[in-house]
Amino acid sequence: MASFERHRNTPTMGVRGWLLLLALVAGLPTTMFSVFAMVEHMRAQQEKTDAELRRQVLAVAQAVDAELSAKAAMLHALAASQDPERMDIGQLYRQAKGVGSVHREVQSLALAGHDGNQVFNTWEPLGVVLPPTGDLASVRRALDEDRPVVSDLFQGSILLQPVTALGVPMQVDRGHRYVLRMYIGVAAYARLLEEERLPEGWASTLVDGQGTILARTLRPEVTVGQVVGPRLREMFRSSEVMEADNREGDPVRFAVAPVGGWGWHAVVQVPVAMLQAAMRDYLLHLAGIGGACIVMGFAGAWLLSRRFVREVELAARSCLLPQAEDEPARRTMVRELRQVGDELAAAREREEMALRDGLTGLAGRALFLRHARRLLETSRHDTSLRLAVMFIDLDGFKQLNDQYGHAEGDAVLLRTARVLEGAVRSSDVVGRLGGDEFVLCLVLQADTACEVARGVAARVVSGVAQIGLGVGCSVGIALGRTGGYPELSEEDAPAGLPDDGTDAGQAAMRPEDAGAGTGGGSGGADGLADGSPHSVGATLPGAPAPLRVLLEEADKAMYVAKQAGKNSYHLQDMSTCE
C-alpha cells in the first residue's frame, strides 16, 4: 500500500505533453545541425569576403603596375630615339612635349642630371633656367640601379604641387648620364583607382614607399599626403587579410598587395560594420524561416497531439462505456490503440455477459445500476430531460409454475424480456432484478414525459397479456424531477441492488421467490401474503438518493396497480404530471 501511495504521487504528464516533448526532442538534432550549418556558412562567407578582398587588391595593384610600366616603356622609347653619341636636346624636348600633350594625366617631362639639375622641363620653355628637382633621391637611385624608378610623393619645384616622378636612365655624350623623368600628379592615380569598380562600400588606397597616401577613394581630400600608421606599414609585408581600425577609427578588414617592383602598395578595405549588417540580415532572414518552421512544426505536433488525444479518448470511451446504437460509432485510426481497444472491448463484453441475467439476457442488478447511473447523469446535466423508472411484476406467474412447470415459466420469462425490450428504445435500460421482477429506466423529454411513460407502460401491459397462459403484469411508474440532481457518489448505490458483479440469478431473492425455475429463472408470487408491498426501499438503508428514491416509488406504484386489479399500471405521484 505504501508503494502504491508513493507511485500515486509521482508527477505525470498527458499524452499531448509527451507528444510535444517528442517533437521537441526530435527537433533538437535538426536545430543543432541548423546552428552548425549557420556557423559554417558565416565562416564560409568570411572566407569568401577575404578571397574577394585579395582579388580586388591584386586587381588594383596590377592596374597601377600596368600604368607605370606603360609609362616607363614610353620613356624608354623616347630615350632610345636619341643618338647615344650625341644627344639633340631640342629634338628631345619637342618629342617630350608632344608626349605630354597627348597624355593629359602627365604634367610634364624633364631631363635631370646626377646632381638633380634639370636640363629642361616641358612645363617651361627650352633654355629657361630651372630649379633643381624636388626629389634627388629617386634620380640617383635610377642612375645607380640602372632601371626605371618611381619616386615617392614630393612637392614639385615648378608647380609646387604634390607629384610623383617616373624616371628611366639614359646615357649620352661619351658617358654623361641623365634621367628622363615623367611627372604624374595624384589626380591620375585617383582616376586609376576609381576605374577599378569595387563593391559598394569598399575603398582602395595607394601608398608609396614611405607610407604616404598617394590616392584614396574614401575622403581623398583629407587623406592624400598623410602618412599611414606604423602598424599598417608593418602589415605591408603580409599577404593575409587582417582587421584593424582605419584612419577614421572604424574597424575594417583589409588586404595589401605590392605594386610590382616599384615599392608601392595597394590597400583594399571593407567596413566590418557593413559585413556584420549583411550577416545580420542573413541571420534574421534565416531565423525568420527557421522560426516559421519551428512554429509550423510545433503547430503540426499540437494538432497531431489533439487528434491523437481524441483517438485515445475514443478508444477509452469505446472500452469503458457502452455506446447507444443511435450514436455514430467510429473506430480509432491508431493501430495499437485499436488493438488495445478491441481487447478491452472484448473484455468489457465478457464482463457484461457475466453481469447479464443467465436466462433472459437482460441486465442483472449490477449492470442495470451501472447503466441507470449513466442515464441519471444525462438527465442531471440537461434540464429538458426527466428520468423515468418502471417496476414490473408478473401476475399469475406462481400459478403458471405450479400448473405447467418451471420450463414453461422460463419460456414466459423469456417472452416477457422480449416484450420489455420491444417497448423501449435501445438507449433505455431493461433489467431483471430476480424471479418475476423486471425494471425499466428511461430518459424522456420533460414536456412529454408523463404521456410517453404511460404509453410505454400500456405497451408492456398489453404485450405481456398477449403471452397468454393466464399471465399478466402490474407496472409502477415513478418520474424524477426536471434537472437539479446532486452528484451521484458510490454511497448512492442501493444496498438492495449490489454493484459487486452479481447478476440476477445470484442476487438475493425474496422468500416468496424460493420456487425459482431452472437456471435461476421462473419463480415468485403475485404479492406478499398480507397484501403489503415488499418495497425495494426496505432493503436500501441510509439517506435517499435520486435513483434509490425513484426505485422505491416505482415499487410502491407497482403494488398500487396490483391491488387495483392487476394487469394495469400506476403513476405513483400524479402531481409530477400537473
C-alpha positions, 0 to 999 in steps of 0.5 A: 500500500505504501508503494502504491501511495508513493507511485500515486504521487509521482508527477505525470504528464498527458499524452499531448505533453509527451507528444510535444516533448517528442517533437521537441526532442526530435527537433533538437538534432535538426536545430543543432545541425541548423546552428552548425550549418549557420556557423559554417556558412558565416565562416564560409562567407568570411572566407569568401569576403577575404578571397574577394578582398585579395582579388580586388587588391591584386586587381588594383595593384596590377592596374597601377603596375600596368600604368607605370610600366606603360609609362616607363616603356614610353620613356624608354622609347623616347630615350632610345630615339636619341643618338647615344653619341650625341644627344639633340636636346631640342629634338628631345624636348619637342618629342617630350612635349608632344608626349605630354600633350597627348597624355593629359594625366602627365604634367610634364617631362624633364631631363635631370642630371646626377646632381638633380639639375634639370636640363629642361622641363616641358612645363617651361620653355627650352633654355629657361633656367630651372630649379633643381628637382624636388626629389634627388633621391629617386634620380640617383637611385635610377642612375645607380640601379640602372632601371626605371624608378618611381619616386615617392610623393614630393612637392614639385619645384615648378608647380609646387604641387604634390607629384610623383616622378617616373624616371628611366636612365639614359646615357649620352655624350661619351658617358654623361648620364641623365634621367628622363623623368615623367611627372604624374600628379595624384589626380591620375592615380585617383582616376586609376583607382576609381576605374577599378569598380569595387563593391559598394562600400569598399575603398582602395588606397595607394601608398608609396614607399614611405607610407604616404597616401598617394590616392584614396577613394574614401575622403581623398581630400583629407587623406592624400599626403598623410602618412599611414600608421606604423602598424599598417606599414608593418602589415605591408609585408603580409599577404593575409587579410587582417582587421584593424581600425582605419584612419577614421577609427572604424574597424575594417578588414583589409588586404595589401598587395605590392605594386610590382617592383616599384615599392608601392602598395595597394590597400583594399578595405571593407567596413566590418560594420557593413559585413556584420549588417549583411550577416545580420540580415542573413541571420534574421532572414534565416531565423525568420524561416527557421522560426516559421518552421519551428512554429509550423512544426510545433503547430503540426505536433499540437494538432497531431497531439489533439487528434491523437488525444481524441483517438485515445479518448475514443478508444477509452470511451469505446472500452469503458462505456457502452455506446447507444446504437443511435450514436455514430460509432467510429473506430480509432485510426491508431493501430495499437490503440485499436488493438488495445481497444478491441481487447478491452472491448472484448473484455468489457463484453465478457464482463457484461455477459457475466453481469447479464441475467443467465436466462433472459439476457437482460441486465442483472442488478449490477449492470442495470445500476451501472447503466441507470447511473449513466442515464441519471447523469444525462438527465442531471446535466440537461434540464429538458430531460426527466428520468423515468423508472418502471417496476414490473411484476408478473401476475399469475406467474406462481400459478403458471409454475405450479400448473405447467412447470418451471420450463414453461415459466422460463419460456414466459420469462423469456417472452416477457424480456422480449416484450420489455425490450420491444417497448423501449428504445435501445438507449433505455435500460431493461433489467431483471432484478430476480424471479418475476421482477423486471425494471425499466429506466428511461430518459424522456423529454420533460414536456412529454414525459408523463404521456410517453411513460404511460404509453410505454407502460400500456405497451408492456401491459398489453404485450405481456397479456398477449403471452397468454397462459393466464399471465399478466403484469402490474407496472409502477411508474415513478418520474424524477424531477426536471434537472437539479440532481446532486452528484451521484457518489458510490454511497448512492448505490442501493444496498438492495441492488449490489454493484459487486458483479452479481447478476440476477440469478445470484442476487438475493431473492425474496422468500416468496421467490424460493420456487425459482425455475431452472437456471435461476429463472421462473419463480415468485408470487403475485404479492406478499401474503398480507397484501403489503408491498415488499418495497425495494426501499426496505432493503436500501438503508441510509439517506435517499438518493435520486435513483434509490428514491425513484426505485422505491416509488416505482415499487410502491406504484407497482403494488398500487396497480396490483391491488387495483386489479392487476394487469394495469399500471400506476403513476405513483405521484400524479402531481409530477404530471400537473 
